[in-house]
């Protein structure tokens, strides 16, 4: 039976012979069945006192308005009006059908009523239909089962309301095709409960919640890795490199891992998503580490002046938006193998600039030896090589390891002589490819043609990328 709290349940039924007995039975469960004979009267009550109610029970064959005759289309009339109230309130109430089940076309009416949206709540609310005269094998009635389910639902009603209010977020988190870990929901749910139900936030440590949000971001990146949007190099010893992962999915060159997503200007995250995550990570790091390490935020001083509640709530809502955005993107790009093809391994000059050169203050490049001499190092003259060593053969001078270019994504160009190439790689155009197309160079070999001096490599096979 239920605890000491009295639960109010709105009940619509026009069978006067069962009203008193059903209400008395409900009292055994500490449920106050507030009865209405027609929907329009019940609707006014529900709109005016929505937050007072725990659930709604409907007859299948009842009156729309006071004085009407009962109509088997009653549920078809009531359902959209009730859904509108739920939408306006951004919250659902568990609702059920308690019926004799004897009216004409009852099975068809029930089938139309038991929608996909209602079925997804069966695990939380219990089944849709309960029969008035049905007895169970243990001697209880279907009415007992209904009242018991209402009590169980009430024990988790706040959590159920949050899941309903943020149905788009939780539907993505629970979608197996998106690979999100269950821990993300466990992290954000208490914060959302505290936001909408202040009584739920007793003894909540908001700074610790920021640390947990950092863990949620890590779980998000793990999901991106499983669907191929984040390369394995962003994981080391099973741990996510969060900053490098954010750079990769945000369309930047990684600083230490030698990869990026696609070509310059390509990214998975739009700017607003990347910026929101960057800010949340900085706050999380500030709450996790000492103030001296992240003094620019002055997080301790800020929390001393104002409560961390609103700051936490605002960034949790932003993270919910990130989850929704990324989940929809994952549904549009479900093929891990195809997603991995956009991982581009950076060439040396992409990461460090021309080899063995450093930029001077005026922006020009200078050799390492000049730089070291300027800094006060002794620069020893290299011994003169023999004349035959001073002029290496073109093959040696132009040698580039073909593996450097394999599986790179490069833009096809054409030089002043009409020769097609991707950087130092000669490309024989085929299948209508044109300058500006993006190619993945699959097999690269040494160029044995006359153009080898300018283009020492040749793309033996390649594929056009459509993105």
Buried (B, 14 or more C-beta within 10 A) or exposed (E): EBEEEEBBBBBBBBBEEBBEEBBEBBEEBBBBBBBBBBBBBBBEBBEEEBEEBBBBBBBBBBBBEEEBEBBBEBBEEBBEEBBEBBEEBEBBBBBBBBBBBEBEEBEEBBEEBBEEEBEEBEEBBBBBBBBBEBEEEEEEBBBBBBBBBBBBBBEEBBBBBBBBBBBBBBBBBEEEEBBBBEBBBEBBBBBBBBBBBEEBBEEBEBBEBBBBBBBBBBBBBBBBBBBBBBBEBBBEEEEBBBBBBBBBBBBBBBEEBBBBBBBEEBBBBEEEBBEBBBEBBBBBBBBBEEEEEBEEBEBBEEBEEEEBBEBBBEBBBBBBBBBBBBBEBBEEBEEEEEBBBBBBBBBEEBBEEEEEBBEEEEEEEBEEEBBEEEEEEEEEEEEEEEEEEEEEEEEEEBEBEBEBBBBBBBEBEBEEEEBBBBBBBBBEEEEEBEEEBBBBBEEBEEBEEEBBEBBBBBBEEBBBBEE
